[in-house]
Amino acid sequence: MASLKQLAGQTVWYGLSNIAAKLLNQLLTPIITYMLNNPSGMVDYGNFSMIYAGMSFFNIVYTYGLETAYFRFVATGTDKNKLFQTTFTSLLISSVVLSGILIYFRQPISDFIGLGSHSEYIIWCVLIMAADTMAAIPYARLRQEGRPKKYAFTRVAGIFVNILLTVWLVAYCPSQVAGHPDTAFAQWYLQYTPVGFLIMANLAQSVVTFLLLYKEWVGYKFGFDKELWQKILIYCWPMLIVGMGGMVNETMDRLMLPKLLLMDAAAAKTQLGIYAANYKIAIFITLFIQAFKMSAEPFFFGQAGNKNAPVMYARVMKWFVVTLCVAFLFTALYIDLWQYIVASQYRSGLGVVPILLAANIALGIYYNLSVWYKITDRMYMGMLITLAGAAVTIGLNVAFIPTYGMYACAWATLAAYVVMMGLSYGLGQRYYPVPYATGKLLSYIAIMLTLYATQQGVVALTDSVVLHIASATVLMGAFVGAVLVRERQELAGMPVIGKWLK
C-alpha cells in the first residue's frame, strides 16, 4: 500500500509538470487556436503541428533511450556519478553532431514542411531539441531520486515563460506593430509569421528549463567510462527503434494527412490544423498517461527485485484502467463543454475526439503492460511490438486518408494501439506472468463504452445542452458508483477515502 501511495503521489506531481512541458501543445491549444481562428491562421496552425510532429521523431533520435537506460543501470548498482557523466557526455556529443547535420539541411526540411524562406525556424527547432536533450539526464536523476517537486517546478517555470511570450508575440504585438509600423521592433517583427513566434516562445521555455536544472549538471566534467557506455548502448539501442515506432503511431498521421489528402496545399494544411486541435481535446487521458509513465518507470525498476512485484503491478494496472475510464467519460460525456478548448472554426473535427480517447486508453494500458520487456531485458520484444503498431498506422493511413481524411487517422491510431496492447499482453504473460484481473478490467471498459453510447442516444434525442450535461453527470456518477461498490473492500483500506467507506 505504501508503494502504491508513493506512486500515486509522484504521478500527481509529474502530472502537474507534464502540463508544463511534455504536453505543451495541449495546454496552449485554447490560446493558439483562438488567436489563429481564421483561414490563414488555420494554415499556420497546420504548419505548426507538422513541425512539432517532425520534432517528435528527432527527439527520439536525440535521446536514443538513455533515460530508460539510466534507470536500469542505477537499479543494477552502477555508480550514479559515473553513470551520469557517461550518459550526459554521450548526449552532448551526439547532440552537437545531429544538430549540425539538421542545420546544414535546414532549407530542404523547410521546403518539405512548407515554410518557404523561413529556414531559420528549423535552426530554432534544432536548438529546442538540443536543449531538451541536455535536460533529459538531469531530469532522469530527479525522477530516479524521487524528487517530483523540483521536476514540477522547473517544468512549470518554463511553461510560464512560454505562455507569456506566446500571448505577447501572437496576441498583443500585432496591434502594436500596426500602430507603429516604422519602429525598429516593427521591422524585426514583420520578418516572421505566427509559426515563428510560437517556436521562439518554445525555445525560450527550453532554455529557461535547462538553466533551472543548473544544480543537477553544474558538477559535470567531460568524459565517460567506455566500457559502461558500450553496455548502455547494447541495452538501449532497441529503445531507439521502440521510440521511433512509437512516434510513427503518435505523430505520423499529422505528417501524412496534408500529403495524402486530395486537395490543394492550403486546404490540406487547414484540415491538419483542425485534426491537430481536436487531437488535443484528449488532454485528460494523455496528461495522465504521460504523468504515469514518468513516475512508473523508476517505480517498476525499483520493485523488480521484490517477489510480490507481479501482484503490485496487477494492482497498479487495475487502478490505472479505472482512472483512464474516468478520464474518458469526463471528456467524452462533457464534450459540449470541452469543445470550447478550440476555437469555433476548428470544431468541425470534434467527431475524432472519442476515437482518439479510446486510442489513448489502449496506449495507456500498453505502457503499463510494457514493464515486462524492460525489467527482463527483452527490449527487442518491445521493438517488434512497436514496429507492428507502426506498420498498422502507416498501412491504414495510406489506404484510407485519401477517402476518409482525418477520421482515417483517428481509426488507424486506435487500431495500432489495440494491436500493440494485445501483443504486449500475450507475450508478457509468457515471459513475465502478472496476475492481471483481466475480466474485471474488460468489464470496466465495457461499462464505460455502454455509458458513452447511452449519452450519444440522449444527444440524438435532444439538442438541449442542459440536458446533455445533466445526463453526463448522472452517467459519470453511475460509473464512479459502480467502482465504489465493486472495490469497496480495497478502498476501505486506503487513506482518506477509507474512513468514508468503513
Legacy VTK file of the C-alpha trace (Angstrom):
# vtk DataFile Version 3.0
C-alpha trace
ASCII
DATASET POLYDATA
POINTS 502 float
0.000 0.000 0.000
2.859 2.372 0.825
4.388 1.741 -2.604
1.088 2.471 -4.325
0.690 5.643 -2.290
4.191 6.753 -3.307
3.466 6.045 -6.974
0.149 7.922 -6.812
1.745 10.922 -5.110
4.554 11.136 -7.636
2.086 10.719 -10.503
0.201 13.807 -9.278
3.380 15.860 -9.269
4.515 14.565 -12.636
1.032 15.298 -13.961
1.373 18.935 -12.960
4.808 19.171 -14.527
3.642 17.342 -17.614
1.104 20.072 -18.264
4.043 22.427 -18.278
6.291 20.571 -20.686
5.579 17.224 -22.332
2.091 18.262 -23.416
2.852 21.880 -24.116
0.710 21.954 -27.253
-2.330 20.735 -25.324
-2.021 23.436 -22.719
-1.581 26.165 -25.323
-4.274 24.884 -27.683
-7.056 27.241 -26.493
-4.725 30.236 -26.622
-3.300 29.448 -30.039
-6.486 28.361 -31.825
-8.446 31.402 -30.637
-5.600 33.633 -31.818
-5.466 31.838 -35.164
-9.228 31.495 -35.677
-9.235 32.480 -39.353
-8.361 30.766 -42.652
-4.719 31.891 -42.793
-4.317 31.224 -39.078
-5.574 27.655 -39.527
-2.931 27.084 -42.193
-0.319 28.451 -39.775
-1.568 26.086 -37.080
-1.313 23.221 -39.564
2.315 24.152 -40.266
2.999 24.425 -36.544
1.506 20.965 -35.943
3.534 19.457 -38.764
6.777 20.938 -37.414
6.172 19.524 -33.958
5.225 16.136 -35.357
8.615 16.059 -37.063
10.378 17.221 -33.907
8.820 14.322 -32.021
10.683 11.899 -34.278
14.004 13.654 -33.888
13.599 13.918 -30.112
13.740 10.114 -30.027
16.926 10.100 -32.095
18.484 12.791 -29.905
17.994 10.831 -26.664
18.140 7.232 -28.086
16.739 5.604 -24.939
19.368 6.847 -22.484
16.739 7.920 -19.939
15.408 4.365 -19.588
18.960 3.021 -19.552
19.783 5.412 -16.690
17.013 3.917 -14.536
18.008 0.361 -15.451
21.694 0.785 -14.630
21.005 2.624 -11.375
18.781 -0.307 -10.372
21.664 -2.749 -11.019
24.008 -0.899 -8.656
26.059 1.146 -11.143
27.869 4.128 -9.627
25.468 7.048 -10.085
28.098 9.715 -10.700
29.886 7.622 -13.307
26.558 6.805 -14.958
25.509 10.461 -15.038
28.814 11.600 -16.524
28.823 8.868 -19.158
25.236 9.384 -20.337
25.450 13.187 -20.242
28.680 13.196 -22.278
27.198 10.787 -24.797
24.175 13.024 -25.314
26.338 16.139 -25.554
28.497 14.722 -28.356
25.615 13.188 -30.312
23.514 16.359 -29.975
26.280 18.500 -31.453
26.699 16.128 -34.396
22.996 15.660 -35.123
22.240 19.375 -34.718
24.978 20.227 -37.198
23.514 17.827 -39.772
19.973 19.176 -39.393
21.110 22.790 -39.591
23.081 22.009 -42.751
19.919 20.569 -44.380
17.584 23.239 -42.975
16.388 24.540 -46.355
15.247 21.164 -47.776
13.480 20.441 -44.479
11.822 23.860 -44.610
10.660 23.220 -48.182
9.160 19.838 -47.217
7.114 21.366 -44.406
6.100 24.360 -46.494
7.859 27.143 -44.572
9.337 28.681 -47.705
12.266 31.000 -46.991
11.947 30.723 -43.207
14.649 28.105 -42.803
15.735 29.852 -39.591
12.697 28.213 -37.951
14.440 24.877 -38.439
17.526 26.195 -36.617
15.349 27.282 -33.691
13.695 23.862 -33.602
17.106 22.188 -33.567
18.143 24.368 -30.615
14.943 23.390 -28.788
15.650 19.698 -29.291
19.278 20.079 -28.234
18.336 21.964 -25.044
15.632 19.430 -24.183
18.074 16.585 -24.784
20.678 18.039 -22.463
17.983 18.325 -19.789
16.996 14.652 -20.180
19.579 13.056 -17.868
19.293 15.763 -15.166
15.541 15.134 -15.232
16.137 11.372 -15.096
18.245 11.935 -11.995
15.400 13.877 -10.368
12.916 11.128 -11.220
15.172 8.326 -10.013
15.861 10.132 -6.740
12.125 10.693 -6.196
12.154 14.492 -6.360
8.985 15.247 -8.324
8.505 18.698 -6.747
11.652 20.149 -8.276
10.814 18.353 -11.505
7.414 20.040 -11.478
8.784 23.469 -10.555
11.244 23.611 -13.437
8.609 22.456 -15.924
6.022 24.938 -14.680
8.513 27.813 -14.764
9.380 27.007 -18.363
5.772 26.833 -19.490
5.031 30.104 -17.711
7.688 31.784 -19.865
6.292 30.092 -22.973
2.716 31.221 -22.355
3.738 34.812 -21.619
5.801 35.042 -24.795
3.126 33.330 -26.898
0.417 35.736 -25.768
2.703 38.747 -26.103
4.078 37.860 -29.558
0.927 36.459 -31.184
-1.891 38.368 -29.471
-0.512 41.694 -28.213
2.233 42.659 -30.663
0.234 42.678 -33.958
-1.868 45.682 -32.902
1.191 47.485 -31.551
3.126 46.895 -34.762
0.161 48.046 -36.867
0.013 51.277 -34.859
3.775 51.934 -35.037
4.994 50.360 -38.309
8.172 52.459 -38.577
9.822 51.362 -35.334
12.818 49.034 -35.286
10.784 46.463 -33.375
8.051 46.526 -36.021
10.601 45.966 -38.775
12.002 42.987 -36.869
8.547 41.615 -36.040
7.247 41.758 -39.622
10.002 39.399 -40.769
8.300 36.434 -39.127
4.991 34.543 -39.133
2.916 33.277 -36.172
4.614 29.899 -36.592
7.977 31.519 -35.959
6.768 33.266 -32.826
5.332 30.028 -31.418
8.670 28.292 -31.977
10.516 31.269 -30.479
8.432 31.054 -27.301
9.096 27.315 -27.066
12.844 27.930 -27.449
12.772 30.358 -24.536
10.969 27.724 -22.447
13.590 25.050 -23.232
16.499 27.341 -22.386
14.935 28.533 -19.124
14.159 24.960 -18.082
17.723 23.788 -18.725
19.170 26.709 -16.763
16.883 25.969 -13.821
18.421 22.497 -13.688
21.797 24.118 -13.017
22.408 22.294 -9.731
21.862 18.930 -11.417
24.609 19.366 -14.018
26.936 22.011 -12.534
29.415 19.369 -11.336
29.629 17.669 -14.728
33.069 17.000 -16.205
33.572 15.956 -19.818
34.493 12.293 -20.189
32.920 8.874 -19.825
33.530 5.261 -18.968
33.905 3.482 -22.327
33.045 0.026 -21.002
29.925 1.309 -19.246
28.941 3.306 -22.326
29.113 0.199 -24.512
26.902 -1.719 -22.083
24.419 1.141 -22.063
24.252 1.249 -25.862
23.747 -2.522 -26.082
20.844 -2.200 -23.654
19.183 0.877 -25.102
19.632 0.635 -28.878
16.288 -1.180 -29.218
14.750 1.783 -27.368
15.595 3.938 -30.379
13.537 1.635 -32.583
10.786 1.449 -29.965
10.740 5.221 -29.674
10.701 5.789 -33.419
7.924 3.259 -33.867
6.006 4.943 -31.060
6.345 8.295 -32.773
5.081 6.761 -36.018
1.933 5.741 -34.161
1.619 9.054 -32.342
2.527 11.637 -34.968
2.899 10.085 -38.422
-0.754 10.803 -39.186
-0.067 14.543 -38.895
2.803 14.255 -41.365
0.850 12.089 -43.811
-2.522 13.848 -43.690
-1.580 17.002 -45.668
0.438 14.938 -48.143
-2.257 12.339 -48.916
-5.409 14.466 -48.926
-6.744 15.048 -52.445
-6.910 18.857 -52.196
-4.670 21.896 -52.567
-1.895 22.551 -50.049
-3.669 25.327 -48.118
-6.857 23.286 -47.709
-4.846 20.245 -46.636
-2.953 22.285 -44.022
-6.299 23.605 -42.777
-7.564 20.046 -42.305
-4.349 19.217 -40.477
-4.885 22.213 -38.186
-8.444 21.069 -37.411
-7.328 17.500 -36.700
-4.373 18.563 -34.555
-6.533 20.928 -32.497
-9.160 18.272 -31.779
-6.443 15.744 -31.029
-5.591 17.946 -28.056
-9.075 17.608 -26.531
-7.953 14.150 -25.410
-5.809 16.132 -22.964
-7.027 14.486 -19.755
-6.177 10.921 -20.715
-2.929 11.945 -22.390
-1.808 14.003 -19.421
-2.363 11.124 -17.024
-0.650 8.589 -19.272
2.423 10.780 -19.625
2.476 11.574 -15.909
2.121 7.890 -15.052
4.889 6.968 -17.487
7.230 9.494 -15.841
6.689 8.116 -12.347
6.108 4.430 -13.169
9.365 3.717 -14.996
11.671 4.224 -11.987
8.975 2.704 -9.729
8.735 -0.523 -11.759
12.513 -0.932 -11.911
12.730 -0.295 -8.181
10.133 -3.006 -7.451
11.564 -5.560 -9.901
13.532 -7.437 -7.220
10.505 -7.800 -4.931
8.929 -11.265 -5.013
5.497 -9.637 -4.771
6.206 -7.313 -7.722
3.769 -9.055 -10.144
0.904 -8.660 -7.656
1.825 -4.999 -7.203
1.910 -4.466 -10.986
-1.552 -6.035 -11.286
-2.998 -3.699 -8.658
-1.416 -0.699 -10.372
-2.973 -1.796 -13.665
-6.462 -2.091 -12.174
-6.496 1.405 -10.740
-4.792 2.768 -13.816
-7.565 1.400 -16.051
-10.237 2.759 -13.711
-8.609 6.185 -13.896
-8.408 6.023 -17.697
-12.105 5.134 -17.880
-12.997 8.089 -15.659
-10.843 10.367 -17.834
-12.550 9.063 -20.998
-16.035 9.663 -19.596
-15.078 13.036 -18.142
-14.027 14.163 -21.613
-16.465 12.350 -23.913
-19.633 12.886 -21.859
-18.985 16.606 -21.407
-17.882 17.284 -24.975
-20.422 20.147 -25.132
-18.140 21.991 -22.707
-14.732 20.746 -23.820
-15.356 21.832 -27.398
-14.572 25.374 -26.282
-10.944 24.347 -25.801
-10.633 25.004 -29.530
-11.916 27.995 -31.467
-15.129 27.759 -33.496
-13.575 27.104 -36.913
-11.740 24.053 -35.570
-14.817 22.288 -34.146
-15.786 20.535 -37.358
-13.370 17.801 -36.294
-14.957 17.017 -32.910
-16.047 13.602 -34.197
-12.483 12.273 -33.949
-12.265 13.012 -30.211
-13.955 9.849 -28.797
-11.980 7.670 -31.216
-8.717 9.235 -30.054
-9.773 8.963 -26.416
-10.295 5.225 -26.879
-6.933 5.002 -28.656
-5.245 6.670 -25.699
-6.793 4.149 -23.304
-5.220 1.348 -25.341
-1.928 3.248 -25.369
-2.013 3.755 -21.600
-2.646 0.070 -20.984
0.200 -0.783 -23.349
2.594 1.485 -21.423
1.596 -0.289 -18.214
1.991 -3.737 -19.783
5.400 -2.891 -21.270
7.102 -3.276 -17.892
7.753 -6.974 -18.639
10.202 -6.480 -21.504
12.030 -3.638 -19.739
12.760 -5.444 -16.489
13.564 -8.765 -18.213
15.971 -7.055 -20.662
13.955 -8.170 -23.687
13.925 -4.740 -25.301
13.950 -6.325 -28.746
10.440 -7.631 -27.993
9.272 -4.097 -27.355
10.891 -3.101 -30.630
8.978 -5.763 -32.566
5.664 -4.842 -30.910
6.161 -1.177 -31.718
7.110 -1.934 -35.312
3.905 -3.966 -35.680
1.906 -0.960 -34.483
3.816 1.326 -36.848
3.028 -0.962 -39.781
-0.685 -0.794 -38.921
-0.527 3.002 -38.648
1.225 3.539 -41.956
-0.816 0.951 -43.847
-4.218 2.212 -42.729
-3.310 5.876 -43.225
-2.001 5.311 -46.739
-5.070 3.261 -47.638
-7.795 5.458 -46.179
-6.642 9.090 -45.753
-7.454 9.982 -49.406
-11.071 8.869 -48.820
-11.792 9.499 -45.146
-9.293 12.203 -44.208
-8.770 12.870 -40.502
-11.156 10.057 -39.493
-8.798 7.564 -41.135
-6.011 8.974 -38.962
-8.056 8.541 -35.787
-9.148 4.970 -36.519
-5.628 3.997 -37.604
-4.292 5.290 -34.284
-6.852 3.241 -32.356
-6.142 0.096 -34.391
-2.372 0.416 -33.907
-2.587 0.810 -30.136
-5.047 -2.085 -29.777
-2.659 -4.340 -31.728
0.293 -3.251 -29.554
-1.720 -3.744 -26.375
-2.788 -7.248 -27.400
0.716 -8.326 -28.429
2.280 -6.947 -25.255
-0.259 -8.715 -23.059
0.163 -12.077 -24.794
3.962 -12.035 -24.844
4.198 -10.546 -21.355
2.152 -13.347 -19.831
4.545 -15.821 -21.423
7.835 -14.261 -20.307
6.824 -12.421 -17.103
3.376 -13.532 -15.901
1.417 -10.915 -13.983
-1.952 -11.833 -12.410
-3.942 -9.049 -14.053
-7.664 -9.043 -13.244
-8.393 -9.219 -16.970
-12.105 -9.943 -16.645
-12.663 -7.050 -14.271
-10.618 -4.670 -16.428
-12.618 -5.579 -19.532
-15.866 -5.161 -17.601
-14.884 -1.617 -16.590
-14.124 -0.758 -20.208
-17.450 -2.312 -21.297
-19.341 -0.259 -18.684
-17.527 2.870 -19.886
-18.488 2.251 -23.529
-22.086 1.469 -22.590
-22.409 4.722 -20.672
-20.910 6.659 -23.583
-23.340 5.010 -26.024
-26.209 5.964 -23.692
-25.062 9.579 -23.750
-24.946 9.509 -27.542
-28.556 8.358 -27.509
-29.505 11.336 -25.343
-27.657 13.690 -27.706
-29.550 12.210 -30.664
-32.890 12.813 -28.928
-32.385 16.434 -27.856
-30.261 19.470 -28.671
-30.521 20.856 -25.135
-27.030 21.387 -23.708
-28.527 21.472 -20.202
-29.994 18.000 -20.655
-26.717 16.793 -22.166
-24.789 17.948 -19.092
-27.400 16.561 -16.694
-27.279 13.190 -18.425
-23.481 13.226 -18.442
-23.410 13.897 -14.709
-25.784 11.018 -13.957
-23.777 8.624 -16.134
-20.478 9.734 -14.620
-21.943 9.180 -11.161
-23.089 5.719 -12.225
-19.547 4.712 -13.199
-17.988 6.071 -10.011
-20.729 4.330 -8.015
-20.012 1.034 -9.748
-16.327 1.343 -8.862
-17.100 2.163 -5.235
-19.358 -0.861 -4.912
-17.019 -3.321 -6.650
-13.830 -2.087 -4.972
-15.298 -1.193 -1.593
-13.144 -3.614 0.364
-9.849 -2.405 -1.085
-10.849 1.254 -0.979
-11.760 0.899 2.703
-8.118 0.225 3.463
-6.859 3.350 1.708
-6.086 6.642 3.488
-8.649 9.494 3.375
-11.292 7.708 1.289
-11.180 4.634 3.533
-12.764 6.323 6.557
-15.829 7.200 4.450
-16.349 3.613 3.360
-15.789 1.733 6.603
LINES 1 503
502 0 1 2 3 4 5 6 7 8 9 10 11 12 13 14 15 16 17 18 19 20 21 22 23 24 25 26 27 28 29 30 31 32 33 34 35 36 37 38 39 40 41 42 43 44 45 46 47 48 49 50 51 52 53 54 55 56 57 58 59 60 61 62 63 64 65 66 67 68 69 70 71 72 73 74 75 76 77 78 79 80 81 82 83 84 85 86 87 88 89 90 91 92 93 94 95 96 97 98 99 100 101 102 103 104 105 106 107 108 109 110 111 112 113 114 115 116 117 118 119 120 121 122 123 124 125 126 127 128 129 130 131 132 133 134 135 136 137 138 139 140 141 142 143 144 145 146 147 148 149 150 151 152 153 154 155 156 157 158 159 160 161 162 163 164 165 166 167 168 169 170 171 172 173 174 175 176 177 178 179 180 181 182 183 184 185 186 187 188 189 190 191 192 193 194 195 196 197 198 199 200 201 202 203 204 205 206 207 208 209 210 211 212 213 214 215 216 217 218 219 220 221 222 223 224 225 226 227 228 229 230 231 232 233 234 235 236 237 238 239 240 241 242 243 244 245 246 247 248 249 250 251 252 253 254 255 256 257 258 259 260 261 262 263 264 265 266 267 268 269 270 271 272 273 274 275 276 277 278 279 280 281 282 283 284 285 286 287 288 289 290 291 292 293 294 295 296 297 298 299 300 301 302 303 304 305 306 307 308 309 310 311 312 313 314 315 316 317 318 319 320 321 322 323 324 325 326 327 328 329 330 331 332 333 334 335 336 337 338 339 340 341 342 343 344 345 346 347 348 349 350 351 352 353 354 355 356 357 358 359 360 361 362 363 364 365 366 367 368 369 370 371 372 373 374 375 376 377 378 379 380 381 382 383 384 385 386 387 388 389 390 391 392 393 394 395 396 397 398 399 400 401 402 403 404 405 406 407 408 409 410 411 412 413 414 415 416 417 418 419 420 421 422 423 424 425 426 427 428 429 430 431 432 433 434 435 436 437 438 439 440 441 442 443 444 445 446 447 448 449 450 451 452 453 454 455 456 457 458 459 460 461 462 463 464 465 466 467 468 469 470 471 472 473 474 475 476 477 478 479 480 481 482 483 484 485 486 487 488 489 490 491 492 493 494 495 496 497 498 499 500 501
